[in-house]
Amino acid sequence: MDELSRRRMLITGGALGALGAATPASARSLWTWAPSGSVAGKGAGLDPEWVWDEEADPVLAAVIERGDTAKANEVLRKWTRNDQPLPAGLPADLRDFMERARQLPSWTDRRKLDAAAEFTKKKGIYAGALYGLGSGLMSTAIPREARAVYYSKGGADMKDRIAKTAQLGYDVGDLDAYQPQGGMIVTAVKTRLVHAAVRHLLPQSPGWSQTSGGQTIPISQADIMVTWHSLSTFVMRKLIDWRVPVSSTESDGFLHVWQVTAHMLGVQDEYIPASWNEANAQAAQVLDPRLAATPEGKELTDVLLDIVAELDAGLTRPLINAFGRYTLGDRTGDLIGLDREPFWQPLIAAAWPLLVAFREGLIPLPLVPQAAWVVEEAIRKFVLLFLAEGRGIHLEIPDTNRPS
């Protein structure tokens, strides 16, 4: 057993004890989701709570400790397309890791990835609205995610942080996402590098350590899957709730592009659900019970709403509050401090289903009230602006935590 593995075991043992002392028994649950429901179809069944990224973590720790971060980031700016060779000048250990990390899994199905592109063409406005005004806001109600963002380097510049998050949402929905001319492999591998760097740096942050609830290493495999469900599973659930017609081919394609993305982010195949039924079963264990209020989450919500309000285009903060509550529900809206909007909430609740039905050819135009088009135009412009915010952004390896 190498030194890193020994250190992990020692830390894990201590963390388990600390978690047991810090977390009420009623709030803890054993990992019961079976690896037989994964894309691998088998696995050790270890709780992903105590599994990180054993391949990436030691490499990024070494890059940071050697002082190679700035050099690596400068070189990585040149890598923008899936089919590009890695640029010259990367540290040898980082380059070797990235060559392995950029390979798609053997189970990648190109036909399903094509179906995912068709899904984006037809349902992109819904997915974009849900990523931005659903998943983005929900992230502030995921305590570990909110604290990891708040206390890491990105928490000091939330506009930049949100733009970088938008980059992943934009690239995963791009028609060429995993094609040679696309950029999702690049985005996923760079995000994996950032996660590994944060795992090395964040335990050195007193602010994070004092609020982590006993977790001594952030961004576990479980944490990544929580975020995965807040994006993929949440979007599919809402499309069903909104009665958006999605063919089985498109649904399978949308799931597959996210399955591949989980793998490319370093998630072990035994934790990646093989079907939507398995995804919902896993989300019920790892996502739904974890939503909670934190001071960091509420502060990040305010920052996020202020940034989105800058885009305006008619999408005022009251409308954001109302659509967020409509999308997330009042419980999550209360957790993150969204204001209640007595004018906008009933209007959106009445208008949005009609807009969806009209867009899908289920009802004629005269049945859609004029006020509904204000909402539709605002959401459409928000989606375009939100996704555009992600373009041209450079994902970079952090070398420090959030300044005090």
C-alpha positions as CSV (number, residue, x, y, z in Angstrom):
1,M,0.0,0.0,0.0
2,D,1.5,3.4,-1.0
3,E,1.8,6.4,1.3
4,L,-1.2,8.2,-0.1
5,S,-3.4,5.1,0.5
6,R,-2.2,4.8,4.0
7,R,-2.8,8.5,4.7
8,R,-6.3,8.2,3.2
9,M,-7.1,5.2,5.5
10,L,-5.9,7.1,8.6
11,I,-7.8,10.2,7.6
12,T,-10.9,8.2,6.8
13,G,-10.9,6.5,10.1
14,G,-10.5,9.8,11.9
15,A,-13.2,11.4,9.8
16,L,-15.6,8.6,10.4
17,G,-15.2,9.1,14.1
18,A,-15.5,12.8,13.8
19,L,-18.5,12.5,11.6
20,G,-20.1,10.2,14.1
21,A,-19.6,12.7,16.8
22,A,-20.6,15.7,14.8
23,T,-23.7,14.4,12.9
24,P,-26.9,13.3,14.6
25,A,-27.7,9.6,14.0
26,S,-31.0,10.6,12.3
27,A,-29.1,12.6,9.7
28,R,-26.8,9.7,8.7
29,S,-27.6,6.8,6.4
30,L,-25.6,3.8,5.3
31,W,-24.8,3.5,1.6
32,T,-27.2,0.9,0.2
33,W,-27.3,1.6,-3.5
34,A,-26.0,-1.5,-5.3
35,P,-23.2,-1.5,-7.9
36,S,-25.3,-3.9,-9.9
37,G,-27.4,-0.9,-11.0
38,S,-24.3,0.9,-12.4
39,V,-22.9,1.1,-15.9
40,A,-20.2,-1.3,-14.6
41,G,-22.8,-3.7,-13.4
42,K,-20.6,-4.7,-10.5
43,G,-18.2,-3.3,-8.0
44,A,-16.9,-3.4,-4.4
45,G,-19.9,-1.5,-3.1
46,L,-17.8,0.8,-1.0
47,D,-19.5,3.9,0.3
48,P,-18.5,6.7,-2.1
49,E,-18.5,9.0,0.9
50,W,-14.9,7.7,1.6
51,V,-13.7,7.4,-2.0
52,W,-11.9,10.3,-3.8
53,D,-9.7,10.4,-6.9
54,E,-6.7,8.3,-6.2
55,E,-5.2,8.9,-9.6
56,A,-5.6,12.6,-9.9
57,D,-5.1,13.7,-6.3
58,P,-1.4,12.9,-5.8
59,V,-0.5,14.4,-9.2
60,L,-2.2,17.7,-8.5
61,A,-0.9,17.9,-5.0
62,A,2.7,17.5,-6.4
63,V,2.0,20.2,-9.1
64,I,0.9,22.6,-6.4
65,E,3.7,21.8,-3.9
66,R,6.4,22.1,-6.6
67,G,5.1,25.6,-7.6
68,D,4.2,24.4,-11.1
69,T,0.6,25.7,-11.0
70,A,1.0,28.9,-12.9
71,K,3.2,27.2,-15.6
72,A,0.6,24.5,-16.0
73,N,-2.3,26.9,-16.3
74,E,-0.5,28.9,-19.0
75,V,0.1,25.8,-21.0
76,L,-3.4,24.5,-20.5
77,R,-4.9,27.6,-22.1
78,K,-3.8,26.3,-25.4
79,W,-5.8,23.1,-25.1
80,T,-9.3,23.8,-26.2
81,R,-10.5,21.0,-28.5
82,N,-11.1,17.3,-27.9
83,D,-8.9,16.3,-30.8
84,Q,-5.9,18.5,-30.0
85,P,-2.7,16.9,-28.7
86,L,-1.8,18.0,-25.2
87,P,0.4,21.1,-25.6
88,A,4.1,20.9,-25.0
89,G,5.4,22.2,-21.7
90,L,3.2,20.4,-19.2
91,P,4.9,18.8,-16.2
92,A,5.6,15.2,-17.1
93,D,3.4,13.6,-14.3
94,L,0.5,15.9,-15.2
95,R,0.8,15.2,-18.9
96,D,0.9,11.4,-18.3
97,F,-2.2,11.6,-16.1
98,M,-4.1,13.8,-18.6
99,E,-3.4,11.5,-21.5
100,R,-5.1,8.7,-19.6
101,A,-7.9,10.9,-18.3
102,R,-8.9,12.2,-21.7
103,Q,-9.8,8.7,-23.0
104,L,-13.5,8.1,-23.3
105,P,-14.8,5.0,-21.5
106,S,-15.0,1.8,-23.5
107,W,-18.8,1.7,-23.1
108,T,-19.3,5.1,-24.8
109,D,-22.1,4.8,-27.4
110,R,-21.8,7.3,-30.2
111,R,-25.4,6.8,-31.3
112,K,-26.6,7.8,-27.9
113,L,-24.4,10.8,-27.9
114,D,-25.9,11.8,-31.2
115,A,-29.4,11.3,-29.6
116,A,-28.2,13.7,-26.8
117,A,-27.5,16.3,-29.4
118,E,-31.0,15.9,-30.8
119,F,-32.3,16.3,-27.3
120,T,-30.5,19.6,-27.0
121,K,-31.8,20.8,-30.3
122,K,-35.4,20.2,-29.3
123,K,-35.4,20.7,-25.5
124,G,-32.5,23.1,-25.0
125,I,-34.5,26.0,-23.7
126,Y,-36.0,23.9,-20.9
127,A,-32.6,22.3,-20.0
128,G,-30.9,25.7,-20.0
129,A,-33.6,27.3,-17.8
130,L,-33.3,24.3,-15.4
131,Y,-29.5,24.3,-15.3
132,G,-29.4,28.0,-14.5
133,L,-32.5,28.7,-12.4
134,G,-32.9,25.2,-11.0
135,S,-29.6,23.4,-10.6
136,G,-27.5,26.6,-10.1
137,L,-29.7,27.7,-7.3
138,M,-30.0,24.2,-5.8
139,S,-26.3,24.1,-5.5
140,T,-26.5,26.7,-2.7
141,A,-28.7,24.3,-0.8
142,I,-26.2,21.5,-0.9
143,P,-24.1,22.2,2.2
144,R,-20.9,20.6,1.1
145,E,-21.0,22.1,-2.3
146,A,-21.8,25.6,-1.0
147,R,-19.0,25.5,1.6
148,A,-16.5,24.1,-0.9
149,V,-17.3,26.9,-3.3
150,Y,-17.4,29.6,-0.7
151,Y,-14.1,28.8,0.9
152,S,-12.1,27.8,-2.2
153,K,-10.4,30.4,-4.5
154,G,-13.5,30.6,-6.7
155,G,-15.7,31.8,-3.9
156,A,-13.9,35.2,-3.9
157,D,-15.0,35.9,-7.5
158,M,-18.5,34.4,-7.9
159,K,-19.1,35.9,-11.3
160,D,-16.0,34.1,-12.6
161,R,-17.0,31.0,-10.7
162,I,-20.5,31.0,-12.2
163,A,-19.1,31.6,-15.7
164,K,-16.9,28.5,-15.3
165,T,-19.8,26.4,-14.1
166,A,-21.8,27.6,-17.1
167,Q,-18.9,26.4,-19.3
168,L,-19.6,22.8,-18.2
169,G,-23.3,23.2,-18.8
170,Y,-22.7,24.8,-22.2
171,D,-20.2,22.1,-23.3
172,V,-22.1,19.1,-22.1
173,G,-25.1,20.4,-24.1
174,D,-23.1,21.3,-27.2
175,L,-24.0,19.4,-30.3
176,D,-20.4,18.4,-30.7
177,A,-19.7,17.8,-27.0
178,Y,-17.7,14.6,-27.3
179,Q,-17.0,14.8,-31.1
180,P,-13.4,15.5,-32.1
181,Q,-14.2,19.1,-32.8
182,G,-16.0,19.6,-29.5
183,G,-14.7,20.7,-26.1
184,M,-16.3,18.5,-23.4
185,I,-13.4,16.2,-22.9
186,V,-11.2,19.3,-22.3
187,T,-13.8,20.8,-19.9
188,A,-14.2,17.5,-18.0
189,V,-10.5,16.8,-17.6
190,K,-9.8,20.4,-16.5
191,T,-12.6,20.3,-14.0
192,R,-11.2,17.0,-12.7
193,L,-7.9,18.8,-12.2
194,V,-9.6,21.6,-10.3
195,H,-11.4,19.2,-8.1
196,A,-8.1,17.4,-7.2
197,A,-6.4,20.7,-6.5
198,V,-9.3,21.8,-4.2
199,R,-9.1,18.4,-2.3
200,H,-5.4,19.3,-1.6
201,L,-6.0,22.9,-0.7
202,L,-9.3,23.1,1.1
203,P,-8.3,21.1,4.2
204,Q,-5.8,23.9,4.8
205,S,-8.6,26.5,5.1
206,P,-9.6,27.1,8.7
207,G,-13.0,28.4,7.5
208,W,-13.8,25.2,5.7
209,S,-12.4,22.9,8.3
210,Q,-14.5,24.5,11.0
211,T,-17.7,24.1,9.1
212,S,-17.1,20.8,7.2
213,G,-19.1,18.6,9.6
214,G,-16.3,16.1,10.1
215,Q,-15.3,15.8,6.5
216,T,-11.6,16.1,6.2
217,I,-11.2,15.8,2.4
218,P,-13.8,17.5,0.2
219,I,-15.4,16.5,-3.1
220,S,-15.7,12.8,-2.5
221,Q,-17.2,10.5,-5.2
222,A,-20.5,10.9,-3.3
223,D,-20.2,14.7,-3.5
224,I,-19.7,14.6,-7.2
225,M,-22.7,12.3,-7.7
226,V,-24.8,14.7,-5.6
227,T,-23.9,17.5,-8.0
228,W,-24.5,15.1,-11.0
229,H,-28.0,14.4,-9.8
230,S,-28.7,18.1,-9.2
231,L,-28.0,18.5,-12.9
232,S,-29.0,15.4,-14.9
233,T,-31.6,13.7,-12.7
234,F,-33.2,16.9,-11.6
235,V,-33.6,18.1,-15.2
236,M,-35.2,14.9,-16.3
237,R,-37.5,14.9,-13.3
238,K,-38.7,18.4,-14.1
239,L,-39.2,17.7,-17.7
240,I,-41.5,14.8,-16.6
241,D,-43.3,17.1,-14.1
242,W,-43.7,19.8,-16.9
243,R,-45.1,17.1,-19.2
244,V,-42.5,17.8,-21.8
245,P,-42.6,15.0,-24.4
246,V,-39.2,13.3,-24.6
247,S,-38.8,10.2,-26.7
248,S,-37.1,7.2,-25.1
249,T,-34.2,7.6,-27.6
250,E,-33.7,11.3,-26.5
251,S,-34.0,10.4,-22.8
252,D,-31.4,7.6,-23.1
253,G,-29.1,10.0,-25.0
254,F,-29.4,12.7,-22.4
255,L,-28.6,10.1,-19.6
256,H,-25.7,8.8,-21.6
257,V,-24.0,12.1,-22.1
258,W,-24.1,12.6,-18.4
259,Q,-22.9,9.0,-17.7
260,V,-19.9,9.7,-19.9
261,T,-19.4,13.0,-18.2
262,A,-19.4,11.4,-14.7
263,H,-16.7,9.0,-15.9
264,M,-14.6,11.8,-17.4
265,L,-14.9,13.7,-14.1
266,G,-13.2,10.8,-12.4
267,V,-16.2,9.0,-10.9
268,Q,-15.7,5.3,-10.7
269,D,-18.1,3.4,-13.1
270,E,-19.6,1.4,-10.2
271,Y,-21.2,4.7,-8.9
272,I,-22.7,5.8,-12.3
273,P,-26.4,4.8,-12.6
274,A,-27.2,2.6,-15.7
275,S,-30.8,3.8,-16.0
276,W,-33.1,6.6,-15.0
277,N,-34.7,4.3,-12.5
278,E,-31.4,3.6,-10.9
279,A,-30.5,7.4,-11.0
280,N,-33.7,8.2,-9.2
281,A,-33.0,5.5,-6.6
282,Q,-29.5,6.8,-6.0
283,A,-30.7,10.5,-5.9
284,A,-33.2,9.6,-3.3
285,Q,-30.3,8.5,-1.0
286,V,-27.6,11.0,-1.9
287,L,-29.3,14.2,-3.1
288,D,-32.8,14.7,-1.7
289,P,-31.9,14.2,2.0
290,R,-28.8,16.5,1.8
291,L,-30.6,19.7,0.9
292,A,-30.2,22.1,3.8
293,A,-29.6,25.8,4.7
294,T,-26.2,27.1,5.5
295,P,-24.9,30.7,6.0
296,E,-22.5,30.1,3.1
297,G,-25.3,28.9,0.9
298,K,-27.6,31.9,1.6
299,E,-24.7,34.3,1.0
300,L,-23.9,32.6,-2.3
301,T,-27.6,32.7,-3.3
302,D,-27.6,36.5,-2.8
303,V,-24.5,36.8,-4.9
304,L,-25.8,34.5,-7.6
305,L,-29.1,36.4,-7.8
306,D,-27.4,39.7,-8.0
307,I,-25.2,38.5,-10.8
308,V,-28.1,37.0,-12.8
309,A,-30.1,40.2,-12.2
310,E,-27.3,42.1,-14.0
311,L,-28.3,40.4,-17.2
312,D,-31.8,41.7,-16.7
313,A,-33.4,41.6,-20.2
314,G,-36.7,41.8,-18.3
315,L,-35.7,39.0,-16.0
316,T,-35.9,41.0,-12.8
317,R,-35.0,39.6,-9.4
318,P,-38.6,39.1,-8.3
319,L,-39.2,37.0,-11.5
320,I,-36.0,35.0,-10.7
321,N,-37.3,34.4,-7.2
322,A,-40.6,33.2,-8.5
323,F,-39.3,31.0,-11.2
324,G,-36.7,29.6,-8.8
325,R,-39.5,28.7,-6.4
326,Y,-41.6,27.2,-9.2
327,T,-38.7,25.1,-10.3
328,L,-37.3,24.0,-7.0
329,G,-40.4,24.1,-4.7
330,D,-41.0,26.2,-1.7
331,R,-39.0,24.0,0.7
332,T,-35.7,24.5,-1.2
333,G,-36.7,28.1,-1.9
334,D,-37.0,28.7,1.8
335,L,-33.6,26.9,2.5
336,I,-31.7,29.3,0.2
337,G,-33.7,32.4,1.2
338,L,-35.6,33.1,-2.1
339,D,-38.2,35.8,-1.5
340,R,-41.9,34.9,-2.0
341,E,-43.4,36.8,-4.9
342,P,-47.2,37.1,-4.7
343,F,-47.6,38.6,-8.2
344,W,-45.1,36.5,-10.2
345,Q,-45.5,33.1,-8.5
346,P,-49.2,32.5,-9.5
347,L,-48.6,33.9,-12.9
348,I,-45.7,31.6,-13.6
349,A,-47.5,28.6,-12.2
350,A,-50.4,29.3,-14.6
351,A,-48.4,30.4,-17.6
352,W,-45.4,28.1,-17.8
353,P,-47.4,24.9,-18.3
354,L,-49.3,26.6,-21.2
355,L,-46.1,27.8,-22.7
356,V,-44.7,24.3,-22.6
357,A,-47.9,22.8,-24.1
358,F,-47.9,25.4,-26.9
359,R,-44.2,24.8,-27.7
360,E,-44.8,21.1,-27.9
361,G,-47.9,21.5,-30.2
362,L,-50.4,20.3,-27.5
363,I,-52.6,23.5,-27.4
364,P,-53.3,26.3,-29.9
365,L,-51.8,29.8,-29.6
366,P,-55.0,31.6,-28.5
367,L,-55.0,29.7,-25.2
368,V,-51.6,31.2,-24.1
369,P,-52.1,34.5,-22.2
370,Q,-50.1,37.5,-23.3
371,A,-48.4,37.8,-19.9
372,A,-46.9,34.4,-20.5
373,W,-44.8,35.7,-23.3
374,V,-43.1,38.1,-20.9
375,V,-41.9,35.1,-18.9
376,E,-41.0,33.1,-22.0
377,E,-38.9,35.9,-23.5
378,A,-37.2,36.6,-20.2
379,I,-36.3,32.9,-19.7
380,R,-35.1,32.6,-23.3
381,K,-32.8,35.6,-23.1
382,F,-31.5,34.4,-19.7
383,V,-30.7,31.0,-21.2
384,L,-28.8,32.6,-24.1
385,L,-26.9,35.0,-21.8
386,F,-26.2,32.4,-19.1
387,L,-24.7,30.0,-21.6
388,A,-22.8,32.7,-23.4
389,E,-21.3,33.7,-20.1
390,G,-19.5,30.3,-20.2
391,R,-17.8,30.8,-23.5
392,G,-14.1,31.7,-23.7
393,I,-13.6,31.0,-20.0
394,H,-10.3,29.3,-18.9
395,L,-10.7,26.6,-16.3
396,E,-7.6,26.9,-14.2
397,I,-5.9,24.9,-11.4
398,P,-6.2,26.9,-8.2
399,D,-3.1,27.4,-6.0
400,T,-4.7,28.9,-3.0
401,N,-8.0,29.0,-1.0
402,R,-10.3,32.0,-0.7
403,P,-8.5,34.9,0.9
404,S,-9.7,35.7,4.5
